[in-house]
Amino acid sequence: MLSPAGLRARAAEWLAPLLAGRRDLDLAPHRFAEAALGLLDWNRRQAFERGAPTHFTSPADSRHPIDYAGDDAPSVEVRVQALFGLDAQPMIGNTPLLLKLTSPAGRPIQSTRDLPGFWRGSWADVAKDMKGRYPKHRWPDAPWLEKPSMKTKNAFNRGDN
């Protein structure tokens, strides 16, 4: 139904209303996707969203959009502290979600499709470097056993998380 041929065949249903009264095609890509997804009934839409979710929710309860368009798709950018407490690789179907890990300032740290391996491997070196750059944040030795939180050490210890 959402194949290129299916979308062409039903363009009058989903595309025409989106373009009605417009003189240009200057619409955000997500508007086209949402219009096409409108062709699905509720059950199919729920199945589609389970199989290809739009967002990843971290253990710290932060939501991050999943990128399906890049060469490394599916991928998501997330602060590493938001993944504390997670000891399994997030998956989209049978595909590991590429985690683009960032510092508290949102700067890239490392990317991985094997979070447990990262925690037990290069995390020690990453944490050592991050402790020097971001001393106010937690950098535990066993992050998979920690409570997820993006708060500073002081806020976390006060219970402000």
C-alpha positions as CSV (number, residue, x, y, z in Angstrom):
1,M,0.0,0.0,0.0
2,L,2.9,2.4,0.7
3,S,5.0,1.2,-2.1
4,P,5.9,3.7,-4.8
5,A,3.3,2.1,-7.1
6,G,0.7,2.1,-4.4
7,L,1.3,5.8,-3.6
8,R,1.1,6.7,-7.3
9,A,-2.1,4.9,-7.7
10,R,-3.7,6.6,-4.7
11,A,-2.1,10.1,-5.1
12,A,-5.5,11.7,-5.4
13,E,-6.3,10.5,-1.9
14,W,-3.1,11.6,0.0
15,L,-1.1,14.0,-2.2
16,A,-3.8,16.2,-3.8
17,P,-5.2,17.4,-0.4
18,L,-1.7,18.2,0.8
19,L,-1.0,20.3,-2.3
20,A,-4.5,21.9,-2.6
21,G,-4.2,25.7,-3.1
22,R,-0.4,25.7,-3.1
23,R,1.8,27.1,-5.9
24,D,4.9,25.4,-4.8
25,L,6.2,22.1,-3.3
26,D,8.0,23.8,-0.5
27,L,6.8,21.4,2.3
28,A,8.8,19.7,4.9
29,P,9.5,16.0,4.1
30,H,7.6,14.8,7.2
31,R,4.4,16.4,5.8
32,F,4.6,14.1,2.7
33,A,5.3,11.1,5.0
34,E,2.4,11.9,7.3
35,A,0.0,12.4,4.4
36,A,1.0,9.0,2.9
37,L,0.7,7.3,6.3
38,G,-2.9,8.7,6.4
39,L,-3.7,6.0,3.9
40,L,-3.3,3.3,6.6
41,D,-6.1,2.3,8.9
42,W,-5.5,2.4,12.6
43,N,-4.4,-1.2,13.0
44,R,-1.9,-1.0,10.1
45,R,-0.7,2.4,11.3
46,Q,0.0,0.9,14.8
47,A,1.8,-2.1,13.2
48,F,3.8,0.3,11.0
49,E,4.9,2.4,14.0
50,R,5.9,-0.7,16.0
51,G,8.0,-1.8,13.1
52,A,9.5,1.6,12.2
53,P,9.1,3.9,15.2
54,T,9.7,7.6,14.6
55,H,11.4,8.1,18.0
56,F,13.6,6.3,20.4
57,T,12.8,6.8,24.1
58,S,15.9,6.4,26.3
59,P,16.0,4.9,29.8
60,A,16.1,8.5,31.0
61,D,12.7,9.1,29.3
62,S,14.1,11.5,26.7
63,R,12.7,11.2,23.1
64,H,15.1,11.2,20.1
65,P,14.0,11.1,16.4
66,I,15.2,8.1,14.5
67,D,17.0,8.8,11.2
68,Y,16.0,6.3,8.5
69,A,17.5,8.3,5.6
70,G,21.2,8.3,6.3
71,D,23.7,5.8,5.0
72,D,24.0,4.5,8.6
73,A,20.3,4.2,9.2
74,P,18.5,3.5,11.4
75,S,20.4,5.8,13.8
76,V,19.7,8.1,16.7
77,E,21.7,10.8,18.4
78,V,21.5,10.5,22.2
79,R,23.5,11.8,25.2
80,V,25.3,8.9,26.7
81,Q,24.0,9.6,30.3
82,A,20.4,8.9,28.9
83,L,21.5,5.3,28.3
84,F,22.7,4.6,31.8
85,G,21.0,1.5,33.0
86,L,20.6,0.0,29.5
87,D,22.5,-3.2,28.9
88,A,21.0,-4.3,25.7
89,Q,21.3,-2.9,22.2
90,P,18.1,-1.2,21.0
91,M,16.7,-2.8,17.9
92,I,14.4,-1.8,15.0
93,G,13.0,-5.1,14.0
94,N,16.1,-7.3,13.5
95,T,18.4,-4.3,12.9
96,P,20.5,-2.8,15.7
97,L,19.8,0.9,16.1
98,L,23.0,2.9,15.6
99,L,23.5,5.0,18.7
100,K,25.4,8.2,18.0
101,L,26.5,9.0,21.5
102,T,27.1,12.6,22.6
103,S,28.6,14.4,25.5
104,P,26.5,16.6,27.9
105,A,27.2,19.5,25.5
106,G,25.8,17.4,22.5
107,R,29.2,16.8,21.0
108,P,29.9,13.5,19.3
109,I,31.7,10.9,21.4
110,Q,31.3,7.6,19.6
111,S,28.8,5.6,17.6
112,T,27.9,2.0,18.3
113,R,25.6,-0.8,17.3
114,D,26.8,-2.8,20.3
115,L,26.1,-0.9,23.5
116,P,27.0,-3.7,25.9
117,G,30.3,-4.1,24.1
118,F,30.9,-0.3,24.3
119,W,30.1,-0.2,28.0
120,R,32.6,-3.0,28.7
121,G,35.2,-1.9,26.1
122,S,36.0,1.6,25.1
123,W,33.7,3.2,27.8
124,A,36.6,3.3,30.3
125,D,38.7,5.5,27.9
126,V,35.6,7.7,27.0
127,A,34.7,8.2,30.6
128,K,38.2,9.1,31.5
129,D,38.3,11.8,28.8
130,M,34.7,13.0,29.7
131,K,35.6,13.3,33.5
132,G,38.2,15.9,32.6
133,R,35.9,17.8,30.2
134,Y,32.6,17.5,32.1
135,P,33.6,17.1,35.8
136,K,30.1,18.0,37.0
137,H,28.5,14.9,35.4
138,R,28.5,11.3,36.4
139,W,30.9,8.9,34.6
140,P,30.4,5.6,36.4
141,D,32.6,2.5,35.9
142,A,29.6,0.3,35.2
143,P,27.0,2.5,33.5
144,W,24.7,-0.4,32.7
145,L,24.0,-0.7,36.4
146,E,23.4,3.0,37.0
147,K,20.1,4.9,37.2
148,P,19.6,6.9,33.9
149,S,19.7,10.6,34.3
150,M,21.1,13.6,32.4
151,K,21.4,15.7,35.6
152,T,24.7,16.8,37.0
153,K,26.2,14.8,39.9
154,N,24.9,17.3,42.5
155,A,21.4,17.4,41.1
156,F,21.3,13.6,40.8
157,N,22.5,13.2,44.4
158,R,19.9,15.6,45.7
159,G,17.2,13.6,44.0
160,D,16.4,16.3,41.4
161,N,16.2,13.7,38.7
